[in-house]
Amino acid sequence: MHHLIAQAKALPPCPGVYLFKDQDGQVLYIGKAKHLKKRLSQYVQLLGSDHKVDTLFAQSHTIEHIKTANEVEALLLEARLIQSYKPPCNVLLKSGNPFLYLLIAPSKPGGLPTIQLVRTQKQKGTYFGPFLEKGAARRVYDFLIKTFRLKICGKKMPNGCLYYHMGICSGSCRPDFDQAAYLERLELARQALQQGHKKFLSHLKEQIDASNKQRAFEQSRQLHQYYQAFEHVFDALDYKQSGIKPLIDKDIWVLTEDNTALFVLGERHNVLKEKRVFYFPLAQVVDAALLEEYFLGYYRTFVPPSTILINTPLATDMAVYEDFLQSWHANRNHDGARPEEIAKQSSRRVEENNRLDYKITILIPQTGHMAALMRLAQVQVAQTLSKQQSLAGALKLLFKLPHQPHTIDCFDISHKQGMFMVGSCVRFVDGKPDKNNVRRFHIKTVEGQNDYASLREIVARRYRDVQDLPDLILIDGGKGQLNAVVDLFPQAEFASLAKREETVFSKRLPAAGKKLDQKSYAGQVLIALRDYAHHFAISFHKQIAKIE
C-alpha cells in the first residue's frame, strides 16, 4: 500500500483522470479531478475511515493518470473511459437500453416489409424515436398494428388465423392475401408517424367523440389512451427533427433528509412522475462526490432536459456539468479503445465544440416557481417514502430485522415428478416487481427430485456477486427449504413462507415459525410476492417441458 500512497502523492497539480488498476492491469476505478494531486491526497487522508477508499487501495496495484486541458475535458474523458471499461468500483447504473424505436423494416427475400418495436438501431430501415416513454411507444405500436391490420402471423391457413378474424392480422396466412393492400396500409402508418400530426390527432379526437355519443365508453377509453400515446410520440418526433431534445420539461433530483435515498423525478406539463430511485446502504457515506457519481452515471445514459433541479450541492461547479452534458450527448458514438486514444478523441471533440442545440441549466432553486416545484417534489417523495415505510416497517417488525427491507428476492422451484427441474428468482423494490432483476434457472448439479439441493444451487448461483444481495431473501417453502440455504450467506436475511398454513420462518423467529396474518398489509404483500415467484417458475417449467 505504501507504493500506492507514493504514487498518489506524486500526481501532477492539474486537471485529469486517474485510474486504479490491479496487478493484472485491469481497471478497478476511474475518477476525474480538477486538481489531481489534491484529489488523490484526499484519498490518502481518508484511509482507515472510508470503506470505498480502503477497498480501492487494498485491491489496486498502480494508479495511472491522464492529463487534460480543463475540467470539462476531464469529465468527458472519464465518461468515455467508464463506458469503455465498466470498472467494478464505479457506480454503474444497470438500466439496460433506456430507449425504444419504431422501425419500418424493408422486406427480406421472399418476405414483406414490417413495422417493429426495437431497442437498437442494428437493422436497416426507417426509424422513429428514440422514445424514453416506453409505455406510450408500445401503445402507439399496438394501435398501428390493430388499426392498419399490419400483423404478419407467419402461418398458412386457408381460412385465416384467429387474429385475422379479429381484424388484426393482415391476412398473410391466407392464400388470397392482398399484398398491395397491405403495403398501402403500411404506408399510411408511416405517414401517421412522419407527417400530419395535428390532422391525425384530430381524426382520433373525432373517433373518441363518436364513441362517446354511441355510449361505447370502453372503446372511447382505449382511443383516448392511444391519443395520449401519440401526443407523447409526436412530441418526441418533433424534437428529433432538429436534433436530440429531451422528452420531458425538467428533471428534479431529491436527496432525502436522512441521506438514505436519491429520487429522480420528471416534470412534464406540470405533472411529476417518478423515474428512478437509488437507495444507499446505512453505512454508506453520502457526500457530494458520491452524488456526483450517480448524477453523471445517470446522464451518461439518459438525454438530459433543458432544466435540472437539485436540492443538494454536487462536487463540481454547475457550469462544468452543463458543458459536459451538452458535449457528451452530441457525441454519443464512443468506441472502445486504449485510454490514450480515448483521451485524444475527447480532446478533439471538445475542440470541435460539437454540442447539443439547446442550453442545459442545473440549479438549486431558492425562490420563485422553481423553488415551489422543488417543494412539491419533496412532498411527493415524502409521501412515497411514507407508503414504502409502512410496508418496510411492517416487514421489519414481522421478521425482527435490524433494518427496514426495501429490496426482497423471492425464490421458487418447479418440476413435474422430478422432471424438467427449473427455478426462478424475482425481485421486488418496495413491493413493486423489478423486471430487470428476474432470473430463471435450469437446475444443473442436481439429479432427480431434490427441492432442497435445487434451491441451494440457484440461490448460490444468483449471488455469485454478493453485491447483489437484497435486504431480504424469501423462499417459497417451509423450515426445510429455509435450512437448505440459510448458511450460504451468513450476512443475508433469509425467510420462508409455507403455503399450507401461510406460516413464515426465519432465524430470528421461534423454531415453529409464525402464522401470517393474511388480513394485514404485510401478510397480503408477502403472499402476493411468493405467488408471483411461483408463477414465474411454473411458466418457465412449462416452456422447458414443451421444448424438451
KOLSELUM-365071 format. One record per residue (C-alpha): x, y, z; residue in three letters. Coordinates in steps of 0.2 Angstrom, whole numbers, plus 5000, padded with zeros to 4 digits. Example, Ala and Ser with C-alpha at 12.3 -4.5 7.8 and 13.67 -1.06 7.14 Angstrom:
% KOLSELUM-365071
506249785039ala;506849955036ser;
This chain:
% KOLSELUM-365071
500050005000met;501550125003his;501950124985his;500150174981leu;500250314993ile;501850374985ala;501050364968gln;499550464974ala;500650604981lys;501750614965ala;500250654954leu;500350824945pro;499450984950pro;498250994935cys;496550934928pro;496450754923gly;495850574925val;496550444937tyr;496450254935leu;496650124949phe;497249964942lys;497549794949asp;499149684947gln;498449614931asp;498249784923gly;496349784925gln;495449944928val;494549954945leu;494050134946tyr;494150284936ile;493950464943gly;494150644937lys;494950794946ala;495150974944lys;496750954953his;497450784953leu;498750804967lys;497450874979lys;496150744975arg;497250594977leu;497950674993ser;496150675000gln;496050494996tyr;497650465007val;496950565021gln;495350455021leu;496250295023leu;495550195038gly;493950305038ser;493150275021asp;492650105015his;492750144997lys;494550214998val;495150075009asp;494449944996thr;495250034982leu;496950044990phe;496849864996ala;496449794978gln;497449914967ser;499249894962his;499550054952thr;498750224950ile;498950294932glu;498350464926his;498050564910ile;498150754910lys;496850854902thr;496751044897ala;495251084909asn;493951004920glu;492650984906val;493850884896glu;494250784911ala;492350744913leu;492150694895leu;493750584896leu;493150504912glu;491450464905ala;492150384889arg;493350284899leu;491950224911ile;490950174896gln;492350084888ser;493049984903tyr;491549974915lys;492649974931pro;491849874945pro;492150004958cys;491250144949asn;489450174951val;488750094935leu;486850114933leu;486149944926lys;484750014917ser;484949924900gly;484450014884asn;483350154890pro;482650194873phe;481350114861leu;481250144842tyr;479850114830leu;480650034814leu;479850014797ile;481049874791ala;481249834772pro;480749664765ser;481949524766lys;482049404751pro;480349314750gly;479649424764gly;478649584767leu;479149754775pro;478549764793thr;478349884807ile;479349834823gln;479649894841leu;481549884844val;482849934856arg;484349964845thr;484650034828gln;485549874821lys;484349834806gln;484149934790lys;482550034789gly;481650194794thr;481750234812tyr;480650344823phe;481250394840gly;482150364852pro;480750364865phe;481050364883leu;479250344887glu;479150164883lys;477350134888gly;476750274875ala;477850194862ala;477150024865arg;475350094864arg;475650184848val;476450024841tyr;474949914846asp;473750054839phe;474650054822leu;474649864821ile;472749844825lys;472150004816thr;473049964799phe;473049774801arg;474949754800leu;475249594810lys;476149464800ile;475749304809cys;476949184799gly;475649054797lys;474748974782lys;472948934785met;471648934771pro;470349024782asn;471549134791gly;472149134808cys;471249194824leu;472049364823tyr;471349384805tyr;469549354811his;469849484825met;470349614812gly;472149624817ile;473149504806cys;473549574788ser;472949404781gly;474649354776ser;474149174782cys;472849164768arg;473149104750pro;472149264744asp;473249384753phe;473249554745asp;475049614747gln;474749784738ala;473349824750ala;474549784765tyr;475949894758leu;474650034756glu;474150024774arg;475950014780leu;476250174770glu;474850254779leu;475650204796ala;477250284790arg;476350444786gln;475450444803ala;477250444811leu;478050564798gln;476850704795gln;475150774798gly;475250754817his;473850884820lys;472750804807lys;472950634813phe;472650684831leu;471150774826ser;470450614817his;470750524833leu;469850654843lys;468350634831glu;468350444834gln;468350474853ile;466850594851asp;465850474840ala;466150334853ser;465550444867asn;463950484858lys;463650304854gln;464050264873arg;465450154868ala;466450214883phe;467650064883glu;468150104865gln;468250284869ser;469450254884arg;470550154873gln;470550284859leu;470950414872his;472450314878gln;473050304860tyr;472850494858tyr;473950524873gln;475250404867ala;475350484850phe;475450654858glu;477050594868his;477750514852val;477450664841phe;478250774853asp;479750664853ala;479750664834leu;479550854833asp;481150864844tyr;482050744834lys;481950834818gln;483050974825ser;484250854834gly;484250774851ile;483050854863lys;482350804880pro;480750714881leu;480250804897ile;480250984903asp;481350964919lys;482250834930asp;482150854948ile;483450774960trp;482950754978val;484150684991leu;483050635006thr;483450715023glu;484150555031asp;485350535016asn;484650355013thr;483850384995ala;484050484980leu;482550514969phe;482450574951val;480850644946leu;480250714929gly;479150854926glu;478150874910arg;476650994908his;476651024927asn;476450834931val;477850754942leu;478250574938lys;479550464947glu;480950404936lys;482250324946arg;482650294965val;484350254971phe;484450184989tyr;486050194999phe;486650075012pro;486550145030leu;488450135032ala;488750225016gln;489550405017val;488350505006val;489450655001asp;489450774986ala;490750664977ala;489550504978leu;488050604972leu;489050664958glu;489450484953glu;487550444952tyr;487150614943phe;488450594930leu;488150404928gly;486350434925tyr;486650564912tyr;487950464903arg;486450354898thr;484950474898phe;484750634887val;484550774900pro;483150904899pro;483551094897ser;483251114916thr;483851004930ile;483451054948leu;484450984963ile;484151004981asn;485950974987thr;487651034980pro;488750914970leu;490650914969ala;490951024955thr;490351194948asp;488651184939met;489351264924ala;490651124922val;489250994922tyr;488151094910glu;489651104897asp;489950914900phe;488150864896leu;488050974881gln;489650904874ser;489350724879trp;487650694871his;488150774855ala;489550644853asn;488750484858arg;489750374847asn;491150314859his;492050174853asp;493150064865gly;494950104863ala;496550124874arg;496450264887pro;497750374877glu;496750354861glu;495050394870ile;495950544878ala;496450604860lys;494650584854gln;493950684870ser;495150824867ser;494750834848arg;492850834851arg;493050974864val;494051074852glu;492751044838glu;491451124850asn;490050994845asn;488651024857arg;486851004859leu;485751134851asp;484951184867tyr;485551254883lys;485651154899ile;485351234916thr;485751154933ile;485251244948leu;484751234967ile;483151344967pro;482951464981gln;481451574976thr;480051584963gly;479251444953his;480751334953met;480851334972ala;478951294973ala;479251144961leu;480651084971met;479551094987arg;478150994978leu;479450864973ala;480050844991gln;478250824997val;477950694984gln;479550604989val;479050615007ala;477350535003gln;478150394993thr;479350365007leu;477850355020ser;477050225009lys;478650125007gln;479050135026gln;477350075031ser;477749905021leu;479649905026ala;479249945044gly;477949805045ala;479149685037leu;480549735049lys;479349705064leu;478749545057leu;480449465054phe;481349565069lys;482549635056leu;483949765061pro;483449875046his;481949905035gln;481949795020pro;481749895003his;482349754991thr;481649574993ile;482149424982asp;480949284981cys;481449104975phe;480448954969asp;480748784961ile;479648704949ser;479648524941his;478448384937lys;478848224946gln;480748274946gly;480748304928met;481248474920phe;481848554936met;481948744935val;481948884947gly;481549074947ser;482049224957cys;481049384956val;481549554964arg;480349674972phe;480849854977val;479649924990asp;478349794985gly;478449834966lys;479249704953pro;480949744947asp;480849664929lys;482649704926asn;483149584940asn;482049424936val;483149274935arg;482749094928arg;483748944931phe;484048774924his;484548654938ile;486248594933lys;487048504948thr;485548404955val;484948234948glu;483148184952gly;481948274963gln;482848364977asn;482048534981asp;483248574995tyr;484848544984ala;484048634969ser;483648784980leu;485348784987arg;486048784969glu;485048934962ile;485249044977val;487149014977ala;487149054958arg;486049204960arg;487349294972tyr;488949254964arg;489249434966asp;488749474985val;488449654980gln;486849594973asp;486149534989leu;484449614994pro;483849665011asp;482849515012leu;482849345003ile;481149255004leu;481049065000ile;479448984994asp;479348835007gly;479448795025gly;480848765038lys;481748635027gly;481948745012gln;482548885023leu;483848775032asn;484448725015ala;485048895010val;485249005026val;487148955029asp;487649015011leu;487749195015phe;487849225034pro;487749415031gln;486049405022ala;484249405030glu;483349245025phe;481449195027ala;480249065020ser;478449065018leu;477548895019ala;475948885008lys;474848765019arg;474548875034glu;475449035027glu;476749015041thr;478449115040val;480149055046phe;481749145049ser;483249135060lys;482549275071arg;480849195074leu;480449045085pro;480848875078ala;479048835075ala;478848995064gly;477449125065lys;475749115057lys;475549255045leu;474049375047asp;473349365030gln;472249525033lys;473749635037ser;474649735023tyr;476249645026ala;475449475025gly;474549515009gln;476149585001val;477149435006leu;475949304999ile;475749414983ala;477649414981leu;477849224984arg;476449184972asp;477249304959tyr;478849204960ala;477949044959his;477049104943his;478749134935phe;479448964940ala;477848874933ile;477848974917ser;479748934914phe;479448754918his;478048744905lys;479148824892gln;480548704896ile;479448544896ala;478648604879lys;480348624871ile;481048454878glu;
